[in-house]
Each structure stands twice: as structure tokens, then as C-alpha cells.
Amino acid sequence: MSDWLTLGRFGRPHGVRGAIRFWPFNPATDAVVKGGTARVGPSAEGARELSVAHVRRDAKGLVVSFEGLTDRDDAGALTGLKWFVQREALPEPKADEFY
């Protein structure tokens, strides 16, 4: 079993200042927080780590900004990639839940 779980995937850039839409597989997740770390790539192996600068929810899901991504082109490079999180970073699932 892998130590990495896929939290969700990135959509298109949002605005011109480096924000991007993110669709978590669990819309109620609390794992996406300012100051957190994202491992972003097509797979967990070789993915790059980014620090979350800002997160907000809107009617369509989440809009996330990362440190160092300052424009639409930077954010656009993440389109279609996945966000990975280590299994032990998440709370233990309840008896009727699974990861």
C-alpha cells in the first residue's frame, strides 16, 4: 500500500495572480490549509512540493494560491496535476470510512 494518497486534482487558473482551482475528492476536507505543504505532480514520485499561501472556498470548490506562483502562467502549469498527501498526515478513518 502506498504512503501517498491523492487528495484531488487541479483545474484551470483563477484570475491573473497565480491562483488555481482545486477539486478535492472529498469536498469537505480540512487537509487544504494555509501554510500547508502540497506535493504536486502527475504521480507522488518526483512531484514538487509547494507551500500553500492562501485558500478560499467558493460555489465551485476551492481556489488555492502557492508561494512563488505569481501569475496565471505559473498556476496554469499545475492544470491537470494531482495533489498528494502522506497517509499519516490525515486523521485515522472511522470504522465506516476508508482512504
FENCOR-V575888 format. One line per field, one symbol per residue. phi: phi as a letter, one per 20 degrees, with the letter a starting at -180 (. if undefined). psi: psi as a letter, one per 40 degrees, with the letter a starting at -180 (. if undefined). burial: b if it has 9 or more other C-alpha atoms within 8 Angstrom, else e. A space follows every 50 residues. Layout:
BEGIN
phi = ???
psi = ???
burial = ???
END
This chain:
BEGIN
phi = .feddeercedefcnddnebfcdffdgefdeecgnfddddrfbffmfedc efeacbecfepdccddgnedbgfgfffegnedddcfgffeffffgdcbd
psi = hiehihdaiibiihaefeiiihhidhdeieehiheihhhhadidheiihi hhdihiiadebihiiiheheidddddeeheiihiihdeeiihiideii.
burial = eeebbebbbbbbbbeeebbbbbbbeeeeeeeebeeeebbbbebbeebeeb bbbbbeeeeebbbbbbbebbbbebbbebbbbbbbbbeeeeeeeeeeeee
END
